[in-house]
């Protein structure tokens, strides 16, 4: 049994905020800055929200059109989601992926 499953199995609903804090600390996370074709932002946001591990999707002003936060159980799953799901969505022109250094800054 993985650490994440063990934590969830042995805690009550009373400790749910502690569980979420622990999961965020040990789960690989990435932020993806992306550019898309003009006028397709809402379509892409809806597609991104369907993907496993997508925590947040926000539109942005500036060089990039949106920012996406993704978490996964393992680094391999995180990379798989980014490479084979996010980057394959039609109308996305480019991505810049920033993988978070676990434990730093929290």
C-alpha positions in Angstrom: 0.0 0.0 0.0 1.4 3.4 -1.0 1.9 6.1 1.6 -1.0 8.2 0.2 -3.4 5.2 0.4 -2.2 4.4 3.9 -2.8 8.0 5.1 -6.3 8.1 3.7 -7.1 4.6 5.0 -6.1 5.4 8.6 -7.7 8.8 9.1 -11.2 10.1 9.8 -13.2 12.8 8.0 -12.2 15.1 10.9 -8.6 15.1 9.5 -9.5 15.8 5.9 -7.7 19.1 5.7 -4.5 17.5 7.1 -4.8 14.8 4.4 -5.1 17.4 1.6 -2.0 19.3 3.0 0.0 16.0 3.1 -1.1 15.0 -0.4 -0.1 18.4 -1.8 3.3 18.1 -0.2 4.1 14.6 -1.6 2.3 14.6 -4.9 4.4 15.7 -8.0 2.9 18.9 -9.3 3.5 21.0 -12.4 2.3 24.4 -13.7 1.8 24.6 -17.5 1.7 27.9 -19.3 0.1 27.6 -22.6 -0.9 29.5 -25.7 -3.9 28.6 -27.8 -5.6 29.7 -31.0 -7.6 32.9 -30.5 -11.3 32.3 -29.6 -10.8 28.7 -28.4 -10.0 29.4 -24.8 -13.2 28.2 -23.3 -13.1 25.0 -25.4 -9.6 24.2 -24.2 -10.4 25.0 -20.5 -13.3 22.6 -20.7 -11.1 19.9 -22.2 -8.4 20.5 -19.6 -10.9 20.2 -16.7 -11.8 16.7 -17.9 -8.2 15.4 -17.5 -7.1 13.4 -14.5 -5.0 15.4 -12.1 -5.9 18.9 -13.3 -6.3 21.0 -10.1 -6.8 24.5 -11.6 -7.2 26.2 -15.0 -7.1 29.9 -15.3 -7.0 32.3 -18.2 -4.3 35.0 -18.1 -3.2 38.2 -19.7 0.3 38.6 -21.0 2.6 36.3 -23.0 0.6 33.1 -22.2 -3.1 32.6 -22.5 -3.6 30.3 -19.6 -2.0 28.6 -16.6 -2.8 25.0 -15.6 -1.9 23.3 -12.3 -1.6 19.5 -12.4 -0.8 16.9 -9.7 -0.4 13.2 -10.0 0.4 10.2 -7.7 3.8 9.7 -9.4 6.2 11.7 -11.6 5.6 9.2 -14.4 1.8 9.8 -14.3 2.4 13.6 -14.2 4.7 13.4 -17.3 2.2 11.1 -19.0 -0.7 13.5 -18.5 1.3 16.4 -19.7 2.9 14.7 -22.8 0.0 12.5 -23.9 -3.1 14.5 -22.9 -2.5 18.2 -22.4 -0.1 18.7 -25.3 -2.4 16.7 -27.6 -5.4 18.9 -27.1 -6.3 20.6 -30.4 -5.9 24.4 -30.7 -3.1 24.5 -28.2 -0.2 26.2 -30.0 2.6 25.9 -27.4 3.3 25.0 -23.8 5.9 25.7 -21.1 6.0 23.3 -18.2 7.3 24.1 -14.8 7.7 21.1 -12.5 7.5 22.0 -8.8 10.5 21.1 -6.6 8.8 19.0 -3.9 9.1 20.4 -0.3 10.6 23.7 -1.3 8.7 26.8 -0.5 6.0 25.1 1.6 
